[in-house]
Amino acid sequence: MIDSCACLSEHLPKLQPRPYSAARYPGKLHFVFNIVEFPASSGRPAGRRGLCTGWLFDLINPVLVFPEKTESSSSVPLPKIHVSLRPNSSFRPPSDLSAPFIMVGPGTGVAPFIGFLQQREMERKENPEAIFGETWLFFGCRHRDRDYLFREELEGFVSSGTLSQLKVCFSRDDQEEASTSAVARPRYVQHNLLLNSQRITDILLKQNGYFYVCGDAKNMAKDVNDTLMEMIQTELHLDQLDAMKRLAALREEKRYLQDIWG
């Protein structure tokens, strides 16, 4: 039996590395992840977690600080995780400090934009006389009180003027409050984009701004792309083909950049 298992393991493919978008700033590296849950079903008698995210959670759980934890986690040794850094040469803030840029990063997709804003904050301190372009961030999650990642940092960036506009939406909170409100609130980042359609298209097409998207490729990135094309079509009074050409031109000029997965 042991020989059979050894033979089987020799022929199984190696586990592929899991890429994560990280916020990199001198001396520190931040990344966030969702724990993938697979509930029990007819073909799966017991629920389980994703292989990598479950392992990461088990690894860091002893040092996490929760209100219900009574014992101190300060005495627990910090875990070590092997990582291979792979720099992204294009997904970074514009080198021209006066160029405005827009960031769309719902959920864990916000991670690299924390690095963007940390860099901009440092640049503002080092160049107090410089003219800086606007910075916009569109963030979304399910619940304000449970899923609002980097909330204190983002509000701090707004207070300091590093982040010009912070547009946040909560898909589940808004759903629960819909019955008590006469005005429909934006649930997803693309809804907030539409609410700021004129300003965004002006930044991209008249001010040579940049547009960054980070997160889920299957749904969010596609919806954002479709929304952006709709905005260009509406604001410039173009047909669909011409709007697609404008969007393609932004990609060619490296001013519409994506860091997406899934």
Residue, then its C-alpha position, 0 to 999 in steps of 0.5 A: m500500500i505504501d509503495s502504491c501511494a509513493c508511486l502515485s505521488e511521484h506521478l502527480p503534478k506539482l502544486q502551482p505557485r499562488p500569485y498574489s497582488a501585494a502592496r510593496y513599500p520600502g521595508k514592508l510587503h502587504f497582501v490580503f486573501n479571502i479564505v475559499e470555502f467549499p461547503a458540503s454537498s451531494g458529491r462532497p460529504a464534508g466541507r473544506r477550505g481552499l488548499c492554499t488559503g486554508w493553509l495560510f489561515d491555519l498558519i497565521n491564526p495563532v497570531l491573529v488578534f480577535p476580541e474573544k481571544t483571552e490569551s496573548s498572541s505576542s508570545v507566539p512566534l511569527p510564522k515564516i512564508h516562502v515567497s518569490l517576488r515577481p515585479n510588475s513593471s507596468f502596474r505602478p503609479p504614473s511617473d508623471l506626478s501631475a498625471p491623475f489616476i483612477m484605481v478600481g480595487p474591490g475586496t482584496g483587489v485594493a492591496p496594491f493600491i495601498g502601495f500606490l498611495q503610500q508612494r504618493e504620500m511619500e512623493r508629496k512630502e519630498n516634493p511640496e511645491a509640485i503639482f499632483g494629479e487627482t487620485w481616485l479609488f473605487f472600493g467595494c465589499r459586502h459589509r462595512d463592519r466586516d469587510y472594509l479592508f484598510r479602512e483606517e489607512l484609506e481614511g487617513f489618505v483622504s484626510s492628508g489629501t493623498l487620496s482625492q476621492l474615495k468611493v465605497c459601496f457595500s453590496r450586502d449592507d445596501q441590500e439590507e437597507a434598501s427597504t428603509s431607503a427611497v434612494a437606491r445606493p450603489r452596490y458594486v464598483q461599476h455603479n459608482l463609476l457610472l455615478n461619476s461618469q463625466r468626471i472619469t471620462d474627462i480625466l481619462l480622455k482630456q487629462n491623459g489620466y490612468f485607469y487601474v483595475c485589480g481583482d476578479a477577472k471573471n466578473m468584476a473586471k469584465d463588468v468594469n470594462d463594459t461600464l467604462m465602454e458604456m461611459i465613453q460611448t455616452e459621454l462622447h456620443l459615440d457608437q459602440l465600435d468607436a467606443m471600443k476603439r477609444l478603450a483599445a487606444l487607452r490600453e495601447e498607451k498603457r493608461y488602462l492597466q489590469d492586475i486580475w485573476g480567476 
